[in-house]
Amino acid sequence: MATEACAVCDTDVRIAGGIGDLWSFAFESTQGLTLELVDGSEFFLCFDCLERLPDDTEPTAADVERLQAAAETDAGTAADGTETDVPSK
Ligand SMILES: [Zn+2]
């Protein structure tokens, strides 16, 4: 098992350790995945941040950057466990 930092919220999340884990890891043991964008760029995101991407269109680097900006804005308030909505603009 290894960890990788989410590109948006900078949280270390657990990922499957390698090809040998391909069938032995359960989905609950992996908390993020590498998102390949249509423009060819890649970002590792935790599932929480993946859920904040728009699901009606292909996510782009701009969407990831918008989440990054929102995460920085939320940094002081996210620790209290309340749901914070991403501003829609
Ligand atoms: Zn994240």
PDB file of the backbone (N, CA, C, O) and the ligand in Angstrom, with CONECT records:
HET     ZN  A 101       1
ATOM      1  N   MET A   1       0.850  -1.195   0.000  1.00  0.00           N
ATOM      2  CA  MET A   1       0.000   0.000   0.000  1.00  0.00           C
ATOM      3  C   MET A   1       0.886   1.245   0.000  1.00  0.00           C
ATOM      4  O   MET A   1       1.898   1.296   0.698  1.00  0.00           O
ATOM      5  N   ALA A   2       0.513   2.199  -0.752  1.00  0.00           N
ATOM      6  CA  ALA A   2       1.263   3.452  -0.842  1.00  0.00           C
ATOM      7  C   ALA A   2       0.282   4.598  -0.663  1.00  0.00           C
ATOM      8  O   ALA A   2      -0.933   4.405  -0.639  1.00  0.00           O
ATOM      9  N   THR A   3       0.837   5.791  -0.538  1.00  0.00           N
ATOM     10  CA  THR A   3      -0.026   6.956  -0.469  1.00  0.00           C
ATOM     11  C   THR A   3       0.391   7.942  -1.543  1.00  0.00           C
ATOM     12  O   THR A   3       1.537   7.961  -1.992  1.00  0.00           O
ATOM     13  N   GLU A   4      -0.566   8.755  -1.938  1.00  0.00           N
ATOM     14  CA  GLU A   4      -0.278   9.813  -2.894  1.00  0.00           C
ATOM     15  C   GLU A   4      -1.107  11.020  -2.494  1.00  0.00           C
ATOM     16  O   GLU A   4      -2.231  10.882  -2.011  1.00  0.00           O
ATOM     17  N   ALA A   5      -0.541  12.209  -2.700  1.00  0.00           N
ATOM     18  CA  ALA A   5      -1.239  13.419  -2.282  1.00  0.00           C
ATOM     19  C   ALA A   5      -2.253  13.832  -3.347  1.00  0.00           C
ATOM     20  O   ALA A   5      -1.947  13.862  -4.539  1.00  0.00           O
ATOM     21  N   CYS A   6      -3.447  14.144  -2.898  1.00  0.00           N
ATOM     22  CA  CYS A   6      -4.481  14.635  -3.804  1.00  0.00           C
ATOM     23  C   CYS A   6      -4.048  15.973  -4.393  1.00  0.00           C
ATOM     24  O   CYS A   6      -3.548  16.840  -3.676  1.00  0.00           O
ATOM     25  N   ALA A   7      -4.239  16.136  -5.688  1.00  0.00           N
ATOM     26  CA  ALA A   7      -3.812  17.358  -6.366  1.00  0.00           C
ATOM     27  C   ALA A   7      -4.639  18.563  -5.938  1.00  0.00           C
ATOM     28  O   ALA A   7      -4.205  19.703  -6.104  1.00  0.00           O
ATOM     29  N   VAL A   8      -5.821  18.324  -5.391  1.00  0.00           N
ATOM     30  CA  VAL A   8      -6.690  19.441  -5.021  1.00  0.00           C
ATOM     31  C   VAL A   8      -6.552  19.787  -3.546  1.00  0.00           C
ATOM     32  O   VAL A   8      -6.212  20.920  -3.207  1.00  0.00           O
ATOM     33  N   CYS A   9      -6.813  18.824  -2.663  1.00  0.00           N
ATOM     34  CA  CYS A   9      -6.866  19.146  -1.237  1.00  0.00           C
ATOM     35  C   CYS A   9      -5.569  18.776  -0.518  1.00  0.00           C
ATOM     36  O   CYS A   9      -5.432  19.034   0.678  1.00  0.00           O
ATOM     37  N   ASP A  10      -4.619  18.175  -1.231  1.00  0.00           N
ATOM     38  CA  ASP A  10      -3.295  17.880  -0.689  1.00  0.00           C
ATOM     39  C   ASP A  10      -3.339  16.861   0.448  1.00  0.00           C
ATOM     40  O   ASP A  10      -2.410  16.784   1.252  1.00  0.00           O
ATOM     41  N   THR A  11      -4.415  16.083   0.515  1.00  0.00           N
ATOM     42  CA  THR A  11      -4.507  15.029   1.510  1.00  0.00           C
ATOM     43  C   THR A  11      -3.792  13.788   1.002  1.00  0.00           C
ATOM     44  O   THR A  11      -3.951  13.408  -0.158  1.00  0.00           O
ATOM     45  N   ASP A  12      -3.007  13.156   1.861  1.00  0.00           N
ATOM     46  CA  ASP A  12      -2.407  11.883   1.488  1.00  0.00           C
ATOM     47  C   ASP A  12      -3.486  10.810   1.510  1.00  0.00           C
ATOM     48  O   ASP A  12      -4.121  10.579   2.540  1.00  0.00           O
ATOM     49  N   VAL A  13      -3.687  10.168   0.390  1.00  0.00           N
ATOM     50  CA  VAL A  13      -4.704   9.125   0.318  1.00  0.00           C
ATOM     51  C   VAL A  13      -4.031   7.811  -0.041  1.00  0.00           C
ATOM     52  O   VAL A  13      -3.005   7.781  -0.720  1.00  0.00           O
ATOM     53  N   ARG A  14      -4.628   6.732   0.427  1.00  0.00           N
ATOM     54  CA  ARG A  14      -4.067   5.409   0.168  1.00  0.00           C
ATOM     55  C   ARG A  14      -4.427   4.946  -1.231  1.00  0.00           C
ATOM     56  O   ARG A  14      -5.541   5.147  -1.716  1.00  0.00           O
ATOM     57  N   ILE A  15      -3.464   4.330  -1.851  1.00  0.00           N
ATOM     58  CA  ILE A  15      -3.699   3.753  -3.172  1.00  0.00           C
ATOM     59  C   ILE A  15      -3.151   2.341  -3.179  1.00  0.00           C
ATOM     60  O   ILE A  15      -2.332   1.974  -2.336  1.00  0.00           O
ATOM     61  N   ALA A  16      -3.600   1.571  -4.118  1.00  0.00           N
ATOM     62  CA  ALA A  16      -3.084   0.215  -4.257  1.00  0.00           C
ATOM     63  C   ALA A  16      -1.587   0.269  -4.550  1.00  0.00           C
ATOM     64  O   ALA A  16      -1.115   1.153  -5.266  1.00  0.00           O
ATOM     65  N   GLY A  17      -0.861  -0.668  -3.999  1.00  0.00           N
ATOM     66  CA  GLY A  17       0.593  -0.578  -4.031  1.00  0.00           C
ATOM     67  C   GLY A  17       1.229  -0.988  -5.338  1.00  0.00           C
ATOM     68  O   GLY A  17       2.386  -0.638  -5.572  1.00  0.00           O
ATOM     69  N   GLY A  18       0.553  -1.697  -6.186  1.00  0.00           N
ATOM     70  CA  GLY A  18       1.206  -2.127  -7.409  1.00  0.00           C
ATOM     71  C   GLY A  18       0.373  -3.149  -8.148  1.00  0.00           C
ATOM     72  O   GLY A  18      -0.750  -3.460  -7.750  1.00  0.00           O
ATOM     73  N   ILE A  19       0.927  -3.664  -9.217  1.00  0.00           N
ATOM     74  CA  ILE A  19       0.174  -4.574 -10.069  1.00  0.00           C
ATOM     75  C   ILE A  19      -0.239  -5.825  -9.308  1.00  0.00           C
ATOM     76  O   ILE A  19      -1.273  -6.424  -9.604  1.00  0.00           O
ATOM     77  N   GLY A  20       0.565  -6.219  -8.330  1.00  0.00           N
ATOM     78  CA  GLY A  20       0.242  -7.404  -7.553  1.00  0.00           C
ATOM     79  C   GLY A  20      -1.011  -7.241  -6.719  1.00  0.00           C
ATOM     80  O   GLY A  20      -1.649  -8.218  -6.324  1.00  0.00           O
ATOM     81  N   ASP A  21      -1.360  -5.963  -6.453  1.00  0.00           N
ATOM     82  CA  ASP A  21      -2.553  -5.689  -5.663  1.00  0.00           C
ATOM     83  C   ASP A  21      -3.801  -5.582  -6.518  1.00  0.00           C
ATOM     84  O   ASP A  21      -4.896  -5.347  -6.007  1.00  0.00           O
ATOM     85  N   LEU A  22      -3.634  -5.752  -7.799  1.00  0.00           N
ATOM     86  CA  LEU A  22      -4.724  -5.408  -8.706  1.00  0.00           C
ATOM     87  C   LEU A  22      -6.030  -6.083  -8.318  1.00  0.00           C
ATOM     88  O   LEU A  22      -7.088  -5.455  -8.349  1.00  0.00           O
ATOM     89  N   TRP A  23      -5.962  -7.359  -7.952  1.00  0.00           N
ATOM     90  CA  TRP A  23      -7.194  -8.067  -7.624  1.00  0.00           C
ATOM     91  C   TRP A  23      -7.361  -8.277  -6.137  1.00  0.00           C
ATOM     92  O   TRP A  23      -8.421  -8.713  -5.690  1.00  0.00           O
ATOM     93  N   SER A  24      -6.336  -7.977  -5.365  1.00  0.00           N
ATOM     94  CA  SER A  24      -6.453  -8.247  -3.937  1.00  0.00           C
ATOM     95  C   SER A  24      -6.956  -7.033  -3.171  1.00  0.00           C
ATOM     96  O   SER A  24      -7.497  -7.179  -2.075  1.00  0.00           O
ATOM     97  N   PHE A  25      -6.788  -5.847  -3.723  1.00  0.00           N
ATOM     98  CA  PHE A  25      -7.291  -4.697  -2.978  1.00  0.00           C
ATOM     99  C   PHE A  25      -8.773  -4.514  -3.241  1.00  0.00           C
ATOM    100  O   PHE A  25      -9.257  -4.691  -4.358  1.00  0.00           O
ATOM    101  N   ALA A  26      -9.482  -4.153  -2.172  1.00  0.00           N
ATOM    102  CA  ALA A  26     -10.889  -3.817  -2.316  1.00  0.00           C
ATOM    103  C   ALA A  26     -10.988  -2.330  -2.606  1.00  0.00           C
ATOM    104  O   ALA A  26     -10.068  -1.571  -2.303  1.00  0.00           O
ATOM    105  N   PHE A  27     -12.086  -1.921  -3.183  1.00  0.00           N
ATOM    106  CA  PHE A  27     -12.204  -0.512  -3.527  1.00  0.00           C
ATOM    107  C   PHE A  27     -12.136   0.375  -2.300  1.00  0.00           C
ATOM    108  O   PHE A  27     -11.664   1.510  -2.372  1.00  0.00           O
ATOM    109  N   GLU A  28     -12.608  -0.140  -1.168  1.00  0.00           N
ATOM    110  CA  GLU A  28     -12.584   0.713   0.018  1.00  0.00           C
ATOM    111  C   GLU A  28     -11.175   0.987   0.523  1.00  0.00           C
ATOM    112  O   GLU A  28     -10.965   1.892   1.331  1.00  0.00           O
ATOM    113  N   SER A  29     -10.204   0.203   0.044  1.00  0.00           N
ATOM    114  CA  SER A  29      -8.836   0.440   0.484  1.00  0.00           C
ATOM    115  C   SER A  29      -8.138   1.482  -0.380  1.00  0.00           C
ATOM    116  O   SER A  29      -7.039   1.932  -0.054  1.00  0.00           O
ATOM    117  N   THR A  30      -8.762   1.855  -1.456  1.00  0.00           N
ATOM    118  CA  THR A  30      -8.193   2.882  -2.318  1.00  0.00           C
ATOM    119  C   THR A  30      -9.096   4.101  -2.268  1.00  0.00           C
ATOM    120  O   THR A  30     -10.306   4.005  -2.473  1.00  0.00           O
ATOM    121  N   GLN A  31      -8.499   5.234  -1.994  1.00  0.00           N
ATOM    122  CA  GLN A  31      -9.305   6.422  -1.701  1.00  0.00           C
ATOM    123  C   GLN A  31      -9.171   7.506  -2.758  1.00  0.00           C
ATOM    124  O   GLN A  31      -9.616   8.637  -2.565  1.00  0.00           O
ATOM    125  N   GLY A  32      -8.557   7.150  -3.869  1.00  0.00           N
ATOM    126  CA  GLY A  32      -8.435   8.127  -4.936  1.00  0.00           C
ATOM    127  C   GLY A  32      -7.967   7.448  -6.196  1.00  0.00           C
ATOM    128  O   GLY A  32      -7.684   6.250  -6.192  1.00  0.00           O
ATOM    129  N   LEU A  33      -7.882   8.186  -7.256  1.00  0.00           N
ATOM    130  CA  LEU A  33      -7.386   7.623  -8.499  1.00  0.00           C
ATOM    131  C   LEU A  33      -6.814   8.729  -9.373  1.00  0.00           C
ATOM    132  O   LEU A  33      -7.065   9.916  -9.165  1.00  0.00           O
ATOM    133  N   THR A  34      -6.043   8.296 -10.351  1.00  0.00           N
ATOM    134  CA  THR A  34      -5.457   9.250 -11.278  1.00  0.00           C
ATOM    135  C   THR A  34      -6.458   9.542 -12.379  1.00  0.00           C
ATOM    136  O   THR A  34      -6.930   8.648 -13.081  1.00  0.00           O
ATOM    137  N   LEU A  35      -6.763  10.816 -12.504  1.00  0.00           N
ATOM    138  CA  LEU A  35      -7.724  11.261 -13.502  1.00  0.00           C
ATOM    139  C   LEU A  35      -6.972  11.680 -14.756  1.00  0.00           C
ATOM    140  O   LEU A  35      -6.104  12.552 -14.716  1.00  0.00           O
ATOM    141  N   GLU A  36      -7.317  11.049 -15.857  1.00  0.00           N
ATOM    142  CA  GLU A  36      -6.720  11.439 -17.135  1.00  0.00           C
ATOM    143  C   GLU A  36      -7.682  12.354 -17.857  1.00  0.00           C
ATOM    144  O   GLU A  36      -8.816  11.977 -18.153  1.00  0.00           O
ATOM    145  N   LEU A  37      -7.229  13.542 -18.134  1.00  0.00           N
ATOM    146  CA  LEU A  37      -8.111  14.526 -18.758  1.00  0.00           C
ATOM    147  C   LEU A  37      -8.035  14.430 -20.274  1.00  0.00           C
ATOM    148  O   LEU A  37      -7.108  13.851 -20.841  1.00  0.00           O
ATOM    149  N   VAL A  38      -9.035  15.015 -20.902  1.00  0.00           N
ATOM    150  CA  VAL A  38      -9.104  14.946 -22.354  1.00  0.00           C
ATOM    151  C   VAL A  38      -7.924  15.643 -23.017  1.00  0.00           C
ATOM    152  O   VAL A  38      -7.570  15.335 -24.155  1.00  0.00           O
ATOM    153  N   ASP A  39      -7.308  16.599 -22.285  1.00  0.00           N
ATOM    154  CA  ASP A  39      -6.158  17.290 -22.874  1.00  0.00           C
ATOM    155  C   ASP A  39      -4.850  16.548 -22.609  1.00  0.00           C
ATOM    156  O   ASP A  39      -3.777  17.027 -22.977  1.00  0.00           O
ATOM    157  N   GLY A  40      -4.939  15.377 -21.971  1.00  0.00           N
ATOM    158  CA  GLY A  40      -3.749  14.560 -21.779  1.00  0.00           C
ATOM    159  C   GLY A  40      -3.046  14.773 -20.455  1.00  0.00           C
ATOM    160  O   GLY A  40      -2.117  14.036 -20.126  1.00  0.00           O
ATOM    161  N   SER A  41      -3.471  15.768 -19.687  1.00  0.00           N
ATOM    162  CA  SER A  41      -2.855  15.980 -18.383  1.00  0.00           C
ATOM    163  C   SER A  41      -3.445  14.989 -17.379  1.00  0.00           C
ATOM    164  O   SER A  41      -4.549  14.476 -17.568  1.00  0.00           O
ATOM    165  N   GLU A  42      -2.694  14.731 -16.314  1.00  0.00           N
ATOM    166  CA  GLU A  42      -3.138  13.783 -15.304  1.00  0.00           C
ATOM    167  C   GLU A  42      -3.070  14.425 -13.928  1.00  0.00           C
ATOM    168  O   GLU A  42      -2.119  15.140 -13.609  1.00  0.00           O
ATOM    169  N   PHE A  43      -4.077  14.166 -13.127  1.00  0.00           N
ATOM    170  CA  PHE A  43      -4.096  14.635 -11.753  1.00  0.00           C
ATOM    171  C   PHE A  43      -4.510  13.474 -10.871  1.00  0.00           C
ATOM    172  O   PHE A  43      -5.437  12.738 -11.210  1.00  0.00           O
ATOM    173  N   PHE A  44      -3.829  13.299  -9.734  1.00  0.00           N
ATOM    174  CA  PHE A  44      -4.294  12.322  -8.764  1.00  0.00           C
ATOM    175  C   PHE A  44      -5.259  13.013  -7.819  1.00  0.00           C
ATOM    176  O   PHE A  44      -4.900  13.998  -7.174  1.00  0.00           O
ATOM    177  N   LEU A  45      -6.473  12.508  -7.732  1.00  0.00           N
ATOM    178  CA  LEU A  45      -7.492  13.131  -6.891  1.00  0.00           C
ATOM    179  C   LEU A  45      -8.083  12.107  -5.933  1.00  0.00           C
ATOM    180  O   LEU A  45      -8.252  10.940  -6.286  1.00  0.00           O
ATOM    181  N   CYS A  46      -8.395  12.550  -4.719  1.00  0.00           N
ATOM    182  CA  CYS A  46      -9.149  11.701  -3.808  1.00  0.00           C
ATOM    183  C   CYS A  46     -10.616  11.676  -4.274  1.00  0.00           C
ATOM    184  O   CYS A  46     -11.052  12.522  -5.055  1.00  0.00           O
ATOM    185  N   PHE A  47     -11.352  10.692  -3.775  1.00  0.00           N
ATOM    186  CA  PHE A  47     -12.734  10.545  -4.235  1.00  0.00           C
ATOM    187  C   PHE A  47     -13.584  11.745  -3.854  1.00  0.00           C
ATOM    188  O   PHE A  47     -14.484  12.129  -4.602  1.00  0.00           O
ATOM    189  N   ASP A  48     -13.309  12.345  -2.696  1.00  0.00           N
ATOM    190  CA  ASP A  48     -14.075  13.526  -2.301  1.00  0.00           C
ATOM    191  C   ASP A  48     -13.975  14.621  -3.351  1.00  0.00           C
ATOM    192  O   ASP A  48     -14.968  15.251  -3.713  1.00  0.00           O
ATOM    193  N   CYS A  49     -12.747  14.837  -3.834  1.00  0.00           N
ATOM    194  CA  CYS A  49     -12.567  15.883  -4.834  1.00  0.00           C
ATOM    195  C   CYS A  49     -13.097  15.447  -6.194  1.00  0.00           C
ATOM    196  O   CYS A  49     -13.612  16.266  -6.955  1.00  0.00           O
ATOM    197  N   LEU A  50     -12.972  14.162  -6.498  1.00  0.00           N
ATOM    198  CA  LEU A  50     -13.535  13.677  -7.757  1.00  0.00           C
ATOM    199  C   LEU A  50     -15.037  13.960  -7.819  1.00  0.00           C
ATOM    200  O   LEU A  50     -15.578  14.295  -8.872  1.00  0.00           O
ATOM    201  N   GLU A  51     -15.698  13.816  -6.664  1.00  0.00           N
ATOM    202  CA  GLU A  51     -17.147  14.030  -6.644  1.00  0.00           C
ATOM    203  C   GLU A  51     -17.506  15.487  -6.871  1.00  0.00           C
ATOM    204  O   GLU A  51     -18.641  15.806  -7.225  1.00  0.00           O
ATOM    205  N   ARG A  52     -16.542  16.366  -6.667  1.00  0.00           N
ATOM    206  CA  ARG A  52     -16.820  17.793  -6.826  1.00  0.00           C
ATOM    207  C   ARG A  52     -16.606  18.256  -8.260  1.00  0.00           C
ATOM    208  O   ARG A  52     -16.952  19.382  -8.616  1.00  0.00           O
ATOM    209  N   LEU A  53     -16.036  17.384  -9.078  1.00  0.00           N
ATOM    210  CA  LEU A  53     -15.904  17.738 -10.491  1.00  0.00           C
ATOM    211  C   LEU A  53     -17.270  17.658 -11.161  1.00  0.00           C
ATOM    212  O   LEU A  53     -18.125  16.876 -10.745  1.00  0.00           O
ATOM    213  N   PRO A  54     -17.473  18.458 -12.189  1.00  0.00           N
ATOM    214  CA  PRO A  54     -18.744  18.366 -12.916  1.00  0.00           C
ATOM    215  C   PRO A  54     -18.879  16.987 -13.544  1.00  0.00           C
ATOM    216  O   PRO A  54     -17.932  16.489 -14.154  1.00  0.00           O
ATOM    217  N   ASP A  55     -20.057  16.360 -13.400  1.00  0.00           N
ATOM    218  CA  ASP A  55     -20.218  15.020 -13.948  1.00  0.00           C
ATOM    219  C   ASP A  55     -21.025  15.006 -15.237  1.00  0.00           C
ATOM    220  O   ASP A  55     -21.310  13.945 -15.792  1.00  0.00           O
ATOM    221  N   ASP A  56     -21.389  16.193 -15.706  1.00  0.00           N
ATOM    222  CA  ASP A  56     -22.140  16.236 -16.959  1.00  0.00           C
ATOM    223  C   ASP A  56     -21.251  16.537 -18.159  1.00  0.00           C
ATOM    224  O   ASP A  56     -21.681  16.424 -19.308  1.00  0.00           O
ATOM    225  N   THR A  57     -20.007  16.922 -17.880  1.00  0.00           N
ATOM    226  CA  THR A  57     -19.064  17.177 -18.964  1.00  0.00           C
ATOM    227  C   THR A  57     -17.735  16.523 -18.629  1.00  0.00           C
ATOM    228  O   THR A  57     -17.491  16.172 -17.474  1.00  0.00           O
ATOM    229  N   GLU A  58     -16.884  16.358 -19.614  1.00  0.00           N
ATOM    230  CA  GLU A  58     -15.540  15.867 -19.361  1.00  0.00           C
ATOM    231  C   GLU A  58     -14.790  16.900 -18.541  1.00  0.00           C
ATOM    232  O   GLU A  58     -14.711  18.061 -18.942  1.00  0.00           O
ATOM    233  N   PRO A  59     -14.233  16.502 -17.390  1.00  0.00           N
ATOM    234  CA  PRO A  59     -13.464  17.463 -16.600  1.00  0.00           C
ATOM    235  C   PRO A  59     -12.218  17.905 -17.348  1.00  0.00           C
ATOM    236  O   PRO A  59     -11.626  17.138 -18.108  1.00  0.00           O
ATOM    237  N   THR A  60     -11.831  19.144 -17.123  1.00  0.00           N
ATOM    238  CA  THR A  60     -10.638  19.688 -17.749  1.00  0.00           C
ATOM    239  C   THR A  60      -9.693  20.189 -16.666  1.00  0.00           C
ATOM    240  O   THR A  60     -10.052  20.247 -15.490  1.00  0.00           O
ATOM    241  N   ALA A  61      -8.487  20.547 -17.074  1.00  0.00           N
ATOM    242  CA  ALA A  61      -7.524  21.095 -16.119  1.00  0.00           C
ATOM    243  C   ALA A  61      -8.095  22.328 -15.436  1.00  0.00           C
ATOM    244  O   ALA A  61      -7.805  22.579 -14.266  1.00  0.00           O
ATOM    245  N   ALA A  62      -8.904  23.099 -16.156  1.00  0.00           N
ATOM    246  CA  ALA A  62      -9.508  24.297 -15.566  1.00  0.00           C
ATOM    247  C   ALA A  62     -10.433  23.929 -14.416  1.00  0.00           C
ATOM    248  O   ALA A  62     -10.499  24.641 -13.415  1.00  0.00           O
ATOM    249  N   ASP A  63     -11.151  22.812 -14.559  1.00  0.00           N
ATOM    250  CA  ASP A  63     -12.021  22.369 -13.467  1.00  0.00           C
ATOM    251  C   ASP A  63     -11.212  21.995 -12.242  1.00  0.00           C
ATOM    252  O   ASP A  63     -11.588  22.320 -11.115  1.00  0.00           O
ATOM    253  N   VAL A  64     -10.087  21.305 -12.466  1.00  0.00           N
ATOM    254  CA  VAL A  64      -9.223  20.921 -11.351  1.00  0.00           C
ATOM    255  C   VAL A  64      -8.667  22.169 -10.682  1.00  0.00           C
ATOM    256  O   VAL A  64      -8.609  22.251  -9.455  1.00  0.00           O
ATOM    257  N   GLU A  65      -8.255  23.142 -11.495  1.00  0.00           N
ATOM    258  CA  GLU A  65      -7.701  24.372 -10.925  1.00  0.00           C
ATOM    259  C   GLU A  65      -8.762  25.136 -10.130  1.00  0.00           C
ATOM    260  O   GLU A  65      -8.459  25.764  -9.115  1.00  0.00           O
ATOM    261  N   ARG A  66      -9.985  25.075 -10.598  1.00  0.00           N
ATOM    262  CA  ARG A  66     -11.068  25.746  -9.876  1.00  0.00           C
ATOM    263  C   ARG A  66     -11.279  25.072  -8.514  1.00  0.00           C
ATOM    264  O   ARG A  66     -11.503  25.751  -7.512  1.00  0.00           O
ATOM    265  N   LEU A  67     -11.207  23.742  -8.483  1.00  0.00           N
ATOM    266  CA  LEU A  67     -11.320  23.035  -7.214  1.00  0.00           C
ATOM    267  C   LEU A  67     -10.153  23.355  -6.296  1.00  0.00           C
ATOM    268  O   LEU A  67     -10.318  23.499  -5.084  1.00  0.00           O
ATOM    269  N   GLN A  68      -8.966  23.466  -6.893  1.00  0.00           N
ATOM    270  CA  GLN A  68      -7.792  23.809  -6.082  1.00  0.00           C
ATOM    271  C   GLN A  68      -7.979  25.164  -5.428  1.00  0.00           C
ATOM    272  O   GLN A  68      -7.666  25.338  -4.250  1.00  0.00           O
ATOM    273  N   ALA A  69      -8.484  26.120  -6.181  1.00  0.00           N
ATOM    274  CA  ALA A  69      -8.717  27.458  -5.644  1.00  0.00           C
ATOM    275  C   ALA A  69      -9.785  27.413  -4.563  1.00  0.00           C
ATOM    276  O   ALA A  69      -9.662  28.081  -3.537  1.00  0.00           O
ATOM    277  N   ALA A  70     -10.828  26.631  -4.790  1.00  0.00           N
ATOM    278  CA  ALA A  70     -11.893  26.511  -3.804  1.00  0.00           C
ATOM    279  C   ALA A  70     -11.391  25.839  -2.545  1.00  0.00           C
ATOM    280  O   ALA A  70     -11.784  26.214  -1.440  1.00  0.00           O
ATOM    281  N   ALA A  71     -10.521  24.843  -2.699  1.00  0.00           N
ATOM    282  CA  ALA A  71      -9.990  24.133  -1.533  1.00  0.00           C
ATOM    283  C   ALA A  71      -9.168  25.068  -0.672  1.00  0.00           C
ATOM    284  O   ALA A  71      -9.213  24.995   0.556  1.00  0.00           O
ATOM    285  N   GLU A  72      -8.415  25.948  -1.315  1.00  0.00           N
ATOM    286  CA  GLU A  72      -7.631  26.900  -0.543  1.00  0.00           C
ATOM    287  C   GLU A  72      -8.543  27.861   0.204  1.00  0.00           C
ATOM    288  O   GLU A  72      -8.282  28.203   1.357  1.00  0.00           O
ATOM    289  N   THR A  73      -9.603  28.290  -0.445  1.00  0.00           N
ATOM    290  CA  THR A  73     -10.551  29.186   0.201  1.00  0.00           C
ATOM    291  C   THR A  73     -11.226  28.508   1.376  1.00  0.00           C
ATOM    292  O   THR A  73     -11.500  29.145   2.394  1.00  0.00           O
ATOM    293  N   ASP A  74     -11.499  27.190   1.236  1.00  0.00           N
ATOM    294  CA  ASP A  74     -12.207  26.452   2.269  1.00  0.00           C
ATOM    295  C   ASP A  74     -11.312  25.986   3.406  1.00  0.00           C
ATOM    296  O   ASP A  74     -11.801  25.479   4.416  1.00  0.00           O
ATOM    297  N   ALA A  75     -10.003  26.155   3.250  1.00  0.00           N
ATOM    298  CA  ALA A  75      -9.064  25.502   4.161  1.00  0.00           C
ATOM    299  C   ALA A  75      -9.357  25.801   5.618  1.00  0.00           C
ATOM    300  O   ALA A  75      -9.161  24.939   6.475  1.00  0.00           O
ATOM    301  N   GLY A  76      -9.822  27.004   5.917  1.00  0.00           N
ATOM    302  CA  GLY A  76     -10.053  27.359   7.302  1.00  0.00           C
ATOM    303  C   GLY A  76     -11.342  26.824   7.864  1.00  0.00           C
ATOM    304  O   GLY A  76     -11.509  26.793   9.084  1.00  0.00           O
ATOM    305  N   THR A  77     -12.262  26.401   7.020  1.00  0.00           N
ATOM    306  CA  THR A  77     -13.584  26.038   7.502  1.00  0.00           C
ATOM    307  C   THR A  77     -13.919  24.570   7.307  1.00  0.00           C
ATOM    308  O   THR A  77     -14.893  24.081   7.881  1.00  0.00           O
ATOM    309  N   ALA A  78     -13.129  23.853   6.504  1.00  0.00           N
ATOM    310  CA  ALA A  78     -13.505  22.484   6.156  1.00  0.00           C
ATOM    311  C   ALA A  78     -13.341  21.523   7.326  1.00  0.00           C
ATOM    312  O   ALA A  78     -13.926  20.439   7.325  1.00  0.00           O
ATOM    313  N   ALA A  79     -12.550  21.909   8.327  1.00  0.00           N
ATOM    314  CA  ALA A  79     -12.243  20.977   9.401  1.00  0.00           C
ATOM    315  C   ALA A  79     -13.426  20.714  10.322  1.00  0.00           C
ATOM    316  O   ALA A  79     -13.383  19.774  11.116  1.00  0.00           O
ATOM    317  N   ASP A  80     -14.461  21.507  10.239  1.00  0.00           N
ATOM    318  CA  ASP A  80     -15.576  21.312  11.159  1.00  0.00           C
ATOM    319  C   ASP A  80     -16.574  20.263  10.688  1.00  0.00           C
ATOM    320  O   ASP A  80     -17.565  19.991  11.366  1.00  0.00           O
ATOM    321  N   GLY A  81     -16.311  19.682   9.538  1.00  0.00           N
ATOM    322  CA  GLY A  81     -17.111  18.555   9.082  1.00  0.00           C
ATOM    323  C   GLY A  81     -18.372  18.924   8.350  1.00  0.00           C
ATOM    324  O   GLY A  81     -19.117  18.035   7.938  1.00  0.00           O
ATOM    325  N   THR A  82     -18.640  20.189   8.172  1.00  0.00           N
ATOM    326  CA  THR A  82     -19.828  20.562   7.435  1.00  0.00           C
ATOM    327  C   THR A  82     -19.576  20.463   5.943  1.00  0.00           C
ATOM    328  O   THR A  82     -18.448  20.615   5.472  1.00  0.00           O
ATOM    329  N   GLU A  83     -20.633  20.209   5.219  1.00  0.00           N
ATOM    330  CA  GLU A  83     -20.524  20.168   3.767  1.00  0.00           C
ATOM    331  C   GLU A  83     -20.304  21.583   3.247  1.00  0.00           C
ATOM    332  O   GLU A  83     -21.013  22.518   3.619  1.00  0.00           O
ATOM    333  N   THR A  84     -19.305  21.718   2.377  1.00  0.00           N
ATOM    334  CA  THR A  84     -19.114  23.017   1.763  1.00  0.00           C
ATOM    335  C   THR A  84     -19.317  22.874   0.268  1.00  0.00           C
ATOM    336  O   THR A  84     -18.722  22.006  -0.371  1.00  0.00           O
ATOM    337  N   ASP A  85     -20.138  23.709  -0.268  1.00  0.00           N
ATOM    338  CA  ASP A  85     -20.405  23.646  -1.701  1.00  0.00           C
ATOM    339  C   ASP A  85     -19.380  24.466  -2.461  1.00  0.00           C
ATOM    340  O   ASP A  85     -18.959  25.531  -2.011  1.00  0.00           O
ATOM    341  N   VAL A  86     -18.985  23.956  -3.620  1.00  0.00           N
ATOM    342  CA  VAL A  86     -18.074  24.698  -4.472  1.00  0.00           C
ATOM    343  C   VAL A  86     -18.861  25.822  -5.132  1.00  0.00           C
ATOM    344  O   VAL A  86     -19.913  25.579  -5.723  1.00  0.00           O
ATOM    345  N   PRO A  87     -18.366  27.038  -5.037  1.00  0.00           N
ATOM    346  CA  PRO A  87     -19.043  28.131  -5.756  1.00  0.00           C
ATOM    347  C   PRO A  87     -19.157  27.794  -7.238  1.00  0.00           C
ATOM    348  O   PRO A  87     -18.242  27.211  -7.821  1.00  0.00           O
ATOM    349  N   SER A  88     -20.266  28.157  -7.833  1.00  0.00           N
ATOM    350  CA  SER A  88     -20.536  27.681  -9.174  1.00  0.00           C
ATOM    351  C   SER A  88     -19.936  28.552 -10.264  1.00  0.00           C
ATOM    352  O   SER A  88     -20.193  28.318 -11.446  1.00  0.00           O
ATOM    353  N   LYS A  89     -19.143  29.549  -9.896  1.00  0.00           N
ATOM    354  CA  LYS A  89     -18.519  30.323 -10.945  1.00  0.00           C
ATOM    355  C   LYS A  89     -17.016  30.359 -10.821  1.00  0.00           C
ATOM    356  O   LYS A  89     -16.343  30.981 -11.644  1.00  0.00           O
TER     357      LYS A  89
HETATM  358 ZN    ZN A 101      -8.844  15.727  -2.510  1.00  0.00          ZN2+
END
